[in-house]
Amino acid sequence: MTDSELLEAYCLKSSEEAFAFLVRRHLDLVYSTALRQVRSSEMAQDVSQAVFTDLARKAAQLRPDTFLPAWLYQVTRRTAVDLMRRESRRQSREKRALEMTDVNSGTSVWSQIEPLLDEAIESLGQRDRAAVLLRFFQNKSLREVGEILDLSEDGAQKRVSRAIDRLRHFLTRRGVLVGASGLALTLTTNVVHSAPAGLHLTISSASLISGATLQQAATTAITKTIAMNALQKSIVTLSFAAALAVGIYEAQRAARLQLRNHELESLQVPSKTQADILGKNLSDATAKLDQAQQELEQLRQETSELARLRGQVARLQKDSRELARLKGGVAHGDIDSTDTAAATWIGRAQELKQAFQRAPEKRIPEFRLLTEQDWLDAAKDKLETEEDYRRAMSRLRSTAEGKFADLIQPALSQYIQANDGKFPTDLSALQGYLKTPMDPSMLERYGVFPANAIADVGLGGKWIVTEISPVDAEFDSRLILGPSGRGSTNFKNNPLDALTPALQAFSAANAGQQPTTVSELLPYINTADQQEALQKLSQMTASIHPQ
């Protein structure tokens, strides 16, 4: 049964079995959260008692869509904080003594993470916090996490991974350096402590008594029990149900005496305690200093980038004025030989634009990324023969593809990092990782292929992003993007070469679109070489999902 169904059974039918089942299901979460706050098993039991008593009293007031683990987590933290605020100086020393002998301290990494964990979890968004609580505090599988949060198993994996990454960033800012996988493993092995045996029975009974007493008329015996609890709360800090049995009372009394003994022992070594406090303060100060230095360095980089951009703007403004002057000089015939050369250069750039207007099939969508300077650079050499024009057009396409690569490469790296090293199967998946959305027509010119489909790329990984077909196979170079960078090669010596005519025929027959699967090329295969290349490429892409 779900939490909602159990709560409904308790509220409508006063089902003690349903409430006891809720206590057993969530006690470890509540107890572990309380233990991290109060550093005392007995006090954590008291907090757990109070939390479930609060649940018994307020169950009917909870909204139907309440996520119970998150509600219990928030109430546990609030109850524990209230308890600690009411503690005297003696109880604070008890807490430090417990920290010195905490058997649950775990590894050195966990000892650094534990004091910050609840604050880090509190900083997460609601759904990220719910994912962490389900996955690590309640040991739910990814499938179960997805079912509870209305996500697919893959979506639950991404949600948990994103939450772990945000926890890691939070801890890093506090001076705790740990990797994402290391943090997940540390949480799995350390975050949940099993509550003492029999505690859920005690809490179920006491909580049901307390909740029922506040909701309806109580019998004389229950009234006496509540009165006795209140008396013990004033004697032993917030021991909410200590009088339910003589054995529990005696155990708590013995624990208090043991804590006082630890206090007396700690008073004999005040210098060590002070040294620990000073060491922690020094560690905090060092972490803050490191953070300030990082922020200062980032500010310096941003300032340097701003200066560079201002310089570029100034140069562009100067070039614009110079171009306007040259154009005006050509019109009036009053420029010297240097200006004549510049005007000729500008004229070649205009001729190159006109050549593309006459042959629009030579253009590529990436041209919209070009600047006037890019057109001038492409036209720096003479344009007299057809080969001259083809070379200039190829240079311009290469420049535009380079600008495309500058935008898509960071998005590709972010996608791979966010998806556990997996390569995208479709470039449209990178849209969400771009600062601004990209025209789909640019992405359609590129596909995801096995790395061994292109000879000697040397970019790492099993998969690459590359152009599907060339515009001018003789002069163009093929742009290649991989996990470790970018490169280029000619359109020869790989299985895609023989398929170029088929790719071009498909594009012409489908309004410029590119195929999304190898099988779509079958109607356009005309030769044995093409059939052999298609079969080889099909074998390489048989498991197209990367890694």
N, C-alpha and C positions, 0 to 999 in steps of 0.2 A: 504493500500500500504506500502511496505517496504521503509526504508530510501533510499536505492539505486534507487528504482523506482521513488521516489519523486525528488531526485537529478537529475536523468536523465531527468525528465519532466521539471525541472527548467532550466537545461543547454541547452537542445535541443529545447525546446518550449517556453523558457522564461516565464514559468507558475508561476505567482505570487501566485496563490492559493496553488501550491505545496510547494513553499518556506514558505508561511505563515503556512502551516500545519506542516512543519519541526520545525518552531519556537515554535508553540504551544506544540508540542510533547516533545521538549528537553529544553524548557525555564527554568523549575523548576530545572533541573540538573545544567544548567549553572549558574543560579542566586544563587542557594544554595552554589555552589562551590566558586563563587566569594565573596559571603557574608562572608564565613568563612575566607577568605583571607583579605578582606579590612575592615570588621566590620562596614560597613555603607551601608544602603539600597540604598541611592542615588548613591554612588560610585559603588555598585554592579550592579545597573541598567546601569551605564556607561560602566562597563566591559562587561555586557551582550550585550549591543549595539555593542561594538567593536568586540566581538567574532562572532556574526551573520553577521556583516559587512564583517569580514574576510572570513566567510563561503561563502557569496554571491560572493566575489571576487575570491575565490580559488576553487569554487565548481567544475569547469571543470577540474581542475588539480588533483583532488583526485583520487586515484586508485580505481578500481571497488570493490576490496575486503576490502576497508576501513571500519572499525567498527566506525560509526559516533559518538556514545556516548563517546567512548574513545578519539577520535580526538577532540571533543568539550571540554572534560574534560582537556586534555593537553593544548589546546589553552587558555582555561579559566585560568588555573593556571599560565601559562606564561604571559598572559596579566595582570593579577592581580599583579603578582610579579613585572613586569615592572612598573606598576602604583605606587606601594608602594615605589619602589626605587627612584622614582622622587618626592616623597612627601618631604616636608620640615619638620623641627622640629615641627612647628605648627601643621601640619597634623598628625604627629606621636602622639602628645598629644591628638588630636581629636580622634584618633583610641583608645587610652587608655580610654578616657572618654566614648566612645561608649561601650567598653567592660564592664565598670562599670555599665552601664544602659541597657545592651543588654536584650531585652525582650525575646529573644530566648535561654537564657542560659540553660533552662531545669533543670534537676535534677543535684545533685552534681556530679554524675558519668559522665553525659554528659559534664559538665563544665571541667572535667579533660580530657575527650576524644577529645573534639572538637578541641583544639589547635594542636593536634597530628594527627588528622584523615587523612588529605590530605597527610602528609608525610608517614603515614602508608600505605595508598592505593597506593602511588607511589612506595613503596617497593615491591608490589606484582608483580608476573609475568603477562604477557599480558592477558592470558585467565582467571586467577583468578580475575584480576582487572575488566575485562569485566563482569564476573559473579556478582561481588559485585555491580557494577554500575546498571546492569539490575535489580537485585533483590531488592536493597534497595533505590537506587536513582530514579529508574523509576517504582517501585512497580510492577514489572513483576512477574507473577506466575512461579513456577518451570517448568511447561510445556512450557511456553513461553520462559523462559531462555534456556531450552533445545533445542527448535526449532531454536532459533537465533544462538546458539553456536554449533549446529549440535550434540546434545547429547540427550540421553534418559532422561525422567524426573528423574529417579533414579540417572543417571550420573550427572544431573544438581544439585541435592541435595548434592551429594558428593563433587562436585566442589565448591559449595557455602560454605558447612561446612568446607572444607579444607581451603578456603580463610579466613573465619571467625577465624579459629584456628590460622592462621598465623598472622592476625591482632591482635589477643589477645596476642600472644607471643611478637609482636613488642611493644604493649602498656605495657606489663608486664616489659619488659626491660627498659621502660621509667618511671617505678614507678606507673603505673595505673593498679590496680588489678581488673579484671572483668572476669566473667565466659563466656564461649562461648554463652550459651543461653541468658545471660544478655546482652552481647554485641550486639547480633542479635536484641533483643527487643529494645535496646537503639537506634540502627541505624534506625529501623523501625519507631519509634515514633519521632525522632529528626532530622534526617539527611536532610530531604527535607523541604524547606520552600516555600510556594506558592508565586510566584512573584506577585507584585502589579497588581491590575486589570487594564486592558488596556495596560499593558507594551508590550505584544506580538504584538499588533497592531502597536504601535509606532516603535518597533524594526523591524518588518516586512517591514514597509514602508521605514524607514531610511536605512535599510540594502540593500533593493532592489535598492534604489536610489544610494547609495554609490557603490554597486557592478556594477550596470549598467554603472555608470559614468566612472569607471576604465576600462570597457571592450569595450565601444563604445563611439561615440561622444555624448556629453551631450547638452541639450538645455540650453539656457541662464538662465532660472529659476532654473534648477538643479544646475548649476554652482554657482549661488548666494547662494543657500542653503548650498552647500558644503563649500563655503568661510565663510559663517556665522558660520557653525559648527567649522571650524578651528579657527576662532576668539574666540569662546566661550571656546574651548579647552585650549587656552592660558590664559583665565581669570579664568575659573572654571576647576579644574584639571580633564582633560580627560572627560569632559561632551560631548560625541561624537555627540549627536543629540539633544542638548537642545533647539535649535532654530526652531525645527519643529513646535512648537506651543507656543504661548505666555503663556498659562497656565502652560506648563511643565517648561518653563524657570523660571516663578515666583515661582513655587513649589520648584525647586532646589535652587533658591536664598534664599528662606525662610529657607530651610534645612541648608544651609551654615551658615546663621546667628544664627540658633539654635545651631549648632556645636561650633561656636565661643563663644556663651554664656556658653556652657558646659566647654569650655577651661578656661574661666575666673573663673568659679566656681571651677574647678579642681586646679587652681593655689592657691586657698585659703586653700587647704588641701594637700600641697605637702608631708607632713610627711606620710599621709596614702598611697599615691601613691608609695613613696619610700619603705614603709614597705611591700606593696604588691610585689614590685620588689624583695626586699631582701628575702621575703618569698618564692617566686618562685625559686630564685637562690638557696636557702637552700634546697628546695624540689628536685631540679635537682641534687644538689650535693649529697643529701642523696641517691637518686636513683642510681647515678653512684657508690657510695660507696657500696651499696648493691650488684650491679652487679659485682664490683671488688671482693667482698668477696665471691660471688658465684663461680666466675671463680677460685679464689684461692683455695676454698674447692674442686672444681672439679680437679684442678691440684694436690692437696694433695692425693685425692682418686686414681688418675691415677698413681701417684708415688708409692703409697702403693701397688696397683695392680701389677705394674712393679716389685717391690721388691718380691712380692709373686710368680710371674711367674718365676723370676730368681731363687728363692729358689727351686721351683718345678723342673726346668731344672737341677739344681745342684744335687738334689736327684735322678732324673731319670738317670743322667750320672753316679752317684755313683752306683745305682742299676744295671745299664747295665754292668759296670766294674765288679761288684761282681758276676753277673750271668755268665759272661764270665769266671771269675776265677773258679767258681764252676764247670762249664761244663768241663773246662780243667782239674780240679782236679779229677773229676770222671773218665775222660779218662785215667789219669796216675796213679790213685790209691794212691795219696799222700795227702788226706784230713783227718782231724780229725773228731771226732764224731759230732761236731756242723755242720761242712761242709757236713757230711753225711746226716744229717737231712735236710739241705737245698737242697742238691742234690735230695733227695727223694721227696721233695715237688715239685721241678721242674719237676721231672719225672711224678708225678701225673698230673701236668698241661698238659704235653705232652700226657699222656694217655687220658685226657679229650678231647683234640683236636682230637685225633684219634677216640674216641667214636662218636664224631659229624661227622667225615668223614664217619664212617660206617652207621650212621643214619642221613643223611642230612635233613630228614623231621623234625628233632628236632631243627634245626637251625632257626633263624629268621633274617630278613634283618638288624635289628638293631645291629647285631654282628660286623658290620664294624666300629661301634663307640667304640668298646672295646680296651683296652690297654693290654700289657703283664701283668701289675700288676693286672688287673681285672681277667685274667685267673688264676693267682697264688692265688688270694683271693678265687675264686670259688673252688679251689682244696686244700684248707688248711686242710680239713678233709680226713679221709681214704676213699679209693675207692676200696671196696672189693666186695660188693654185688650189685645187679641190683638196689636196692633202693638207695644205696650210689650214684651211677651214676645219677639216676633220680633227686635226691635232688641237686647234684652239677650242673647238667644241668639247673634246675629250678633257682638256685641262679644266674647263668650266664645270663639267659634270663631276670631275674628281674633287674640285673645291667644294661644290655643293654637298657631295656625299660626306666629305670631311666634317662639314658643319652639322650634318645629320648625325654623324657618329659622336660628335661632342655632346649632343643632347641625349642620345640613346644609350651610350656606354654607362653613365652613372645610374640610369634607371635599370639597366640590365644587372649591374652589380648589386643594387639594392634588392632587386627581385630575388636573386640567387641567395643573398644573405637572409632574406625574410622567409625563404621557403626551404630551409635546411639544405642548401646547396643544389637544389633542383633547377634545371634549365627550363625556361618557358617553352611550351609547345606551339604557341601562337604569339606573335609580337604585339597583338592587341592587349595582351595581359600586362604589358609595360605601361599602358596609358596611366594607370593609377600611381605610378612611380615618377612621372614627369612633372616638372614644376607647372607647366601649362600643357593642356591636351595637344596632341599632334594630329595633323591632317591624316586620316586613315590611308589616303592615296600614297603617302610616303612609305608607310609601313608595308603596304601591299607589294612593294618592289623587292622585299626581302623575305627570306624564309629561314626556318630552322632545319639544319642538315647535320648528319654525322660528320665529325671532324675529318674522318678519313675519306670523305667525298671530295675534299680539296687537298691537293698534295702539299706537304711541307708547310703547314700553317704555323705550327709551333706556338699555339696560344693557350695550351693547357685545356684539360677537360675533354669530354667525349663529343660535345656538341658545339656548333658555331652558328652565328647569324651571318648570312651573306646574301648578295644580290642573286636573284633567281635567274636572270638572263641579262646579257649586255645590250647596250644600245648600239655600240660599234665595237664588235669583238676584236678587231685588229688593233685599235688604238686605246680602248678603255682598259682599265685595271679593275679587278674585282675587289670590292671592300669586304673585309672579314672582321667580325667582332667575336671575341671569345671571353672566357671568364677572367683571363689574365691580361687582356689588352686588345689591341686592334692590329691589323696588318692588311696587306694587299697582295694579289698575285694576278697573273694574266688569266684569260679565259681559255686555258688549254690544259691538257693532261689531267683531267678529272672527269668523273661520270656525267657531270652536268653539261660538258661541252657538246656532246653529240645530241643532247636533247634541246639545244638552243632553238633550232627551227621549230620543234614541236611546241616549246614554250611561247615562242612568238606567234605561232598560229593560234594557240589557245587564247592568248591575250587579244588578238585581232578579232576573234570570233565571240569574245565575251566582254566587249566594251572596255578593253584595257585592263581587266581584272587578271590576277595571277591565280594558278591552281592552288588549292589548299591540301590536296592529297595527290600522291603519285599516280593513282589509278585514273584521275581525270585526264591524263595525257594520252591514254590509250587510243582514242579516235584520231590522234594527230601523229601517230607513229607510222612512218612510211618506209624506213629502211631497216636492214638487219642490224646495222650499228646502233641505230636508235633503240631497237627492241632489246639489244644486249645491254645498253646503258640503262634503260628503264628497269630491266630485271635486276641489275646490280644495285641501283639506287633503292629499289623496293626492298631488297634484302637488308640493306644498311638501315633503312627506316622502319623495319618490321616492328621494332619496339620503340615507336616514336616518342613515348613518354621518357624524358631524360632521366638518367641515373636509375 
